[in-house]
Amino acid sequence: MSGGSHAPVLLHEAVDALQVRPDGIYVDATFGRGGHSRLILERLNRHGRLMALDRDAAAVAAGGEIGDERLQLVHRSFSHLREVLRAHGVGQVDGVLLDLGVSSPQLDDAARGFSFRVDAPLDMRMDTSRGITAAEWLAAADEREITEVIRDYGEERFAKQIAAAIVAQRPVRTTRELAHLVAQAVRTREPGQDPATRTFQALRIHVNQELAELKQVLPQCVQVLKPGGRLAVISFHSLEDRIVKRFLREQSQPPRALLRVPLRAAELPPSPLRLIGRAQHAGDAEVARNPRARSAVLRVAERTAAPSPEAAT
């Protein structure tokens, strides 16, 4: 089976971490071009089942070529995970995989506006059927809001200067216009990185509410996992990984308030997750084949029999 032009990162490491049971039920909550899904399907028998979600209609359309009755592919954001599972008669599952961030096909499709390397309308929406584009948001936001987004989501030290340049020159309608403004506003360049990289990342994260979506889905993953089920999360930048790392740590330890109470370890309530191994990174060979893998971090946890956290609202 071919995953098209998209090379899934940490493919075998992530699917191995799920410990796929041949007759189990699994969720690929970020289908992309189906690389991870295809490998999961290879490890399922005819009784196994795979639910897959993606907010990108192009990804869902591309997934139609798989033609496997064990796969149910749904056009929906993963923040609606529990709702989607209920709608398809699924209660609990044996594993959930999250492969975060933007996919190679989204970057390569100039019309999507994710990349500054080709001129295109400044869209950046992963789900083009809803929400406002990056250009529309830049046209309406004030300078303070733009500064905060570029600073907080892009970790860009020249956020204030970039925001001022955008406001002075708007409307900014295309990727090339935005990249040119950023290049003029950024005083120093990091070796090997285009000056627009951080700004484009920040706008993409904001337009798609990526960090908010991640915070919503993680508790749902714990709730839908059976005891012994696995959660595997691949992140690509520090903001995502920080959220994942903190959540997994909190859910694998007793509540902080109880840690200050003089209780023996046996008296502490069990935690809903158990951490599995250390964070994994792509090896040199994979990074050489796919430079995007350089920043990837895989974290894995296993569901215990303890009560799950409250649902995210």
N, C-alpha and C positions, 0 to 999 in steps of 0.2 A: 504494500500500500504506500502511496506517495502522499507526502504532506504539502506538495506544491513547492513554491519557492521559499517558503518559510521554514527555517531550521529551528525546531523547538529546543530550547536551552535546558540542559540537565535532564534530558529525556529519560534515560534509563534510571538515573539516580532518583528522580521524582516518582516514577512509576514503581520502581523497586521499593521505595519507602512506604508505599501504600499497602504492600504485602497482599496483592490482589488474590482474593479467593475466587476460584473458577465460577462459583454459583452466586457470587456476591452482587451487591448493588452499589454502584459508584457514581460520583458526580465529578465531571470536569466542568468547573464553573467559569472557565475562560477558554472556550473552545478554540478560538483563533482559526487556524487552518487544520486543526484536528490531529496534530502530531502526537500529543499525549493520548488523545482519545483512541487513536488507531492502535497504539501499543497496549492500552488497557483492554480493548476488544480482543486483541490477540491472546490475552491471558484469561479471558472469560470463556466458559463453555456455553452451550445453548441455553442454559438456565440463567446465566448471568444477565445483568442489565446495566446500562450506562445512561445516565441523564447528563446532558450537556447544555450549557447556557452560553449565550454571547449577546451583548447589546448591539453588535455590529451586524446589520442585515446582510452585508457582503459576506461575512464569515459564515452565517447561517446558510446562505445560498450555496457557498462553496462546499459546505458539509453535505449537501444533497448527493454528492457523488459517491459517498461511502455506501449507501444503500444497504445498511445492516439493520434488520428488524430489532436487534437488541439495543440500538441507539435511539434515544429520543432527544432531538435537538430543538431547543426553545430560544426564540428571539426575546431575550429579557436580560436585564442587568442582574448581576449576582447578588445585589442587595435584596432581591426578591426571592432568594433561595428557598426558604421554607414555603412560601406561597406557591411557587412553581412545583415543588415536590408534592404538596398536598393536592394540587390540581391534577396531578398525574397519578394519584393513588399511592404515593410513596410516603411512608412514615419515617423510618430510620434507614441509614445507609452504612455501608462498610468502609467508605473512604471518600474524602473530598480533596480535590486538587485545585489550587489557585495559582495561576501563572500571570502575574500582575503586569501592568504597564501597557505600552503600545506594541503592536505586532509589526513585523517586517512588512507585510503587505500593506498595512495602513501607512507606513512611512514611504513605501515605494509608489503608492498611488498619489500622484501629484495633486489631483483634484481634491483630495481630502484636506490639504492644507496643514499637514503635520510637519512637513520638512521645509527648511529654508533653502534647500539646494536647488529647487525648481520653483519658478514663479507660479502661483496658483491662488485662488480665492482663500482668504484666511478663515477657514471653517473650524477644523480641529475637533469636531464632534465625533465621538465613537459611534453614537446612534444618531444618524442624520435625520431620523423621523421626528425628533423632539429636541427641545432646548434651543438656546440661542448660540450663534456662532461666536468665535473669538473676535471677529471684526465687529459684530453687533455689541458685544460686551465692552470692547475698548471704546466704542463710540458713545456709550452711555455712562460708563464709570467715571468717577472723579479721580483727580491725580493721586489723592491719598489711597484710594482703593487699589489703583493700579500699582502703586509703589508697594503696598503690603503684599499683594499677590506675587509680584516678581521677587520681592525680598524673601517671603516666607516659603514659597513653593519652588523657587529657583535658586534659593540661597545665593542671590546675586548682590554683591556689595555696591554695585552702581544702580540699584533699583530706582532710587529717587531721580537720578539723571535720565534714566531711560523713560520713566513715567512722564517726566516733564517734556521730553522730546516728542513722545506720542501725543500728548495733549496739545502741544503747540502745532503739530502737523496733521492732526486727524481731520477727516476720516482716514484710517489706515485699512485698506481693503485687501491687500495681497501679502503673501509671504515675503516677497522681495522688498516691498515697501517697509515692512516691519524690520526685516533683517538689516536694511540700510540704515534705518533710524537707530537701531541698537548699536551698530558698528560705529556710528558717529558719536554716540553717547558714552560708550565704554572707553575708558582712558588707557587701560592696559589690557593686553590679551594673554590668556593662559596658553602656554605652548601646546600645540596640537588640538586646540579647541576653538571652534568658531565663536566669536563674541555673542552670537545670538542664541547659542545652545541653551543657556539657563533660562532665558526669557521664554523661548518656545516651550520648554519643559513646564515652566510655571503656568503659562496660559492653558496648556493642554490639561494639566492637573485640575486647574480651576474650572474650566469649561465643562469637564466631565465629572467634577466632584469626586475624583478618584480616592482621595484620602477619607472622605466622609463615607463613601461606599464601602471601603475596606473596613472601617470601624463598625459599620452596620452588619457586614456579613460574618465577621469572625465569631461573634456569639451564636449566630445561627448555625454555623458549622458545628460547634460543640453540641448544640441542641439536637441536631439531626443525626449525629454519629451514634452508632451502637457502641456499647462497651467493647473495647478492643479495636474499634475502628480508628483509622489514621487520618490526620490532616496534614497535607503537605503544601507549603506555600513558597513560591519562588518570587522574590522581589528584586528590583533592579536599581533602586537608589535608596539613600539613607532615610528619607522620610517614610517610605513604605516599610522598610525593614525595621525601623524604630518602633512603629506601631505594632507590627507582627511580633517582634521580640518581646515587647512589654506585655502584650496580651497573653502570649504563651507562658511567660514567666508568672504573671499574676494568676492565671488559671491552673498552674501546676504547683502552687504554694497555698498554704492556709491564708485566710484573710489577714491583712496587715494588723488590724486591731487585735487579733488573737495572738499575734507574735509577741505582743507586749504583756500578755497574760501569763502568769507562772503555771503553765500546763506542761505535762510530759508529752513527748512526741506522740505516744499512743492515744492521748486524749484529744489531739487536734483533729478536726473534721477532715475527711479525705478531700482531695482536690479533683476537679473534673478532668484534668489533663495530666499526662505524664510526658515529659520531654524525652525525645528519642535522639540520642547522639548529639553531636555538635553541629553548628551551621556548616553546610557544605558549599563549596565553590567549584566552578568549572576548572578542569585541568588545563594544562598548557596546550594540549592537542586540540581540545574543543575551542579554546580561545583563538588559536591559530586559524581554525576553520571558520569560526563565527565570532568576530570581535565583540559583538553585542553581549556575549556570554561573560565578558570580563567582569562586569559589575554584578552578576547574578549571585543571589544568596538563597539557599534552600534551607528551610527550617521545618522540622517534623515533630508532631506530638501525637500521642495515643490517648483515646478516650478511656476514662475509667468508669466505674459504676456509680460515682458520686453524682449528686444533683447538678444539673446544668445551670449556667448563669442566666440571668433575666434576659428576655428578648430585647434586642435593640429596637428603639422606636424610630 
